[in-house]
Every structure is written in structure tokens, then in C-alpha cells.
């Protein structure tokens, strides 16, 4: 409940801020795509750093026996 009450513009995540801008109609599709590309950079960096661990965990979980 406290997180819902304290969800001001300064505490929003990038994805929430982008969706609010999109629904209010303040951005063009080009600006939205640029924001989404910037928002995806941390996820790509984390995957690149931990790629070997992620893939080995997926492979180990896929084996039977």
C-alpha cells in the first residue's frame, strides 16, 4: 500500500513513465521507440554479463534424470 501512495513521477520506473506518456499522447512513436531502446539497455547488459550462467542453468534444468 505504501508503494502505491508514494508512486510520484520521481519514483516511477522507466517503463511506467513511458506507458503513462504513451497513454496521455505526449510522445510520437519515434520518441517512444527511443525510450524503449534506452530502457532495454540494462537488461541487455545484465544478460551479456551473466550469459554463461543463465545458459548453463537453462541447460541443467532441461536435462532429465
KAJO-V789482 format. One record per pair of residues at least 6 apart in sequence whose C-alpha atoms are under 6 Angstrom apart, sorted by the first residue. I is the first residue (numbers start at 1). J is the second residue. D is the distance in Angstrom with one decimal. If there is no record, write none. Layout:
# KAJO-V789482
I_J_D / I_J_D
This chain:
# KAJO-V789482
none
